[in-house]
Amino acid sequence: MIATSLDDVKKVLSENLSMEGIDLASLKEDSPLFSGLGLDSLDAIELVIILRKNYDIIIENMDEGRKVFETLGTLRAYIETNRKK
């Protein structure tokens, strides 16, 4: 397991997604990705690509993705547990 901080996750998301007008410093572990950050279904696809490209993680199905992409904290924990690089 490779330690992954919330700041690391926020940085990767901000570099790869359009997050204009969002104060990254105010985002917490329990911040919802979709209702809180205004992400949409296209961003969900982009998140899957980001995980593959940056962490060598593959999301197998939509049910898994829903759980992983619930909040910044669930995403961070999933990356920390499953990252290969």
Sequence and secondary structure as in RCSB ss.txt:
>XXXX:A:sequence
MIATSLDDVKKVLSENLSMEGIDLASLKEDSPLFSGLGLDSLDAIELVIILRKNYDIIIENMDEGRKVFETLGTL
RAYIETNRKK
>XXXX:A:secstr
     HHHHHHHHHHHS  TT  GGG  TT BTHHHH   HHHHHHHHHHHHHHH     SHHHHHHHTSBHHHH
HHHHHHH   
